[in-house]
Amino acid sequence: MIQLKNITKTFHTDHVLHAVKDVSLRINDGEIFGVIGFSGAGKSTLVRCINLLERPDKGEVWIDDQNLMLLPDAKLRSARKKIGMIFQHFNLFRSRTVGSNIAFPLKYSTMAKEAIAARVKELLDFVGLADKEFSYPSELSGGQKQRVGIARALSSNPSILLCDEATSALDPQTTGAILALLKTLNKKLGITIIIITHEMQVIKAICNRAAVMDQGVVIEEGSVFDLFSNPQQKITKDFIATTSHLYKIYELLAEDSPLVRLSPGQILAHFSYRGRHVVEALISKASIQFKVELNIIFGDLDIIQETPLGGLIIILDGEVAALKRTIAWFGENGVQVEVLKHACSS
């Protein structure tokens, strides 16, 4: 288990930068935990505090039963061997072969050369680069370079893997392949993975839980499903908007698009549902029961942590009292209704 307790980190250059402010997090063994934020939010500084590449000014960094902040240098170096790290720009040695890059962290270990060579081949096979041992980084694609970075991070059998914007330099297809690889090693090796990113799509694709950072502070934390289904903070909502076209509705409203212009008495609403609610059946029932019209403008359905999560943009038309009863009825049946626009009756 990883526990960050009241971590604070300040940089003093030409001005004072409070990068991380009193952050506390608990990350369970074997989970994939995401930290998301815009540039300058403090997320990369925070992840570097976990292995003390950046030493916090205040706070405690606990891994299992050890507070890394109290360890002498020799014991800290030993503890760091169990914490692998991969980077946005790969950080490979250009003058070394792929195999030599992977073997580098073992250079000063007690392993025999034969054992190191066997370990390198094992890792190359694991990341799908068995034929690239004697290639150089310049001969590899971005995705292949990151696979080498992952293999190098795994060379000393770490129990924790820190990923600092590990997919930000990759195209979407390659990003998907790298995330699939990380998910595989998490499942097969039981390794705890912490992913730093500014892409909510990455959080949705791979993480169990996540924290949202802004200006050095964690402003929201929870399971990925809860963050997507019930975001509390505007920044979280803004991130989620990048993964769903449902949020296009706010642009349409701001532009006064003909698509969202209403006749007197009509209501434009966002219907959100989770789990196995069959919204289409509820719409049919509501239309008959309350004698209202429900016109679906567009919708979206996603699967978050193996649970359906969807939304519909609907125009409701009918008598005022009937519309109120309809919205209340949907709420009683597990569908959240947000009224976006209400055209008053003339």
Secondary structure, DSSP 8 states (H G I E B T S, - for coil): -EEEEEEEEEEESSSEEEEEEEEEEEE-TT-EEEEE--TTSSHHHHHHHHTTSS--SEEEEEETTEEGGG--HHHHHHHHTTEEEEETT----TTS-HHHHHHGGGTTSS--HHHHHHHHHHHHHHTT-TT-TT--GGGS-HHHHHHHHHHHHHTT--SEEEEESTTTTS-HHHHHHHHHHHHHHHHHH--EEEEEES-HHHHHHH-SEEEEEETTEEEEEEEHHHHHHS--SHHHHHHHHTT-GGGHHHHHHHHT-GGG---TT-EEEEEEEETT--HHHHHHHHHHHHT-EEEEEEEEEEEETTEEEEEEEEEEES-HHHHHHHHHHHHHTTEEEEEEEE----
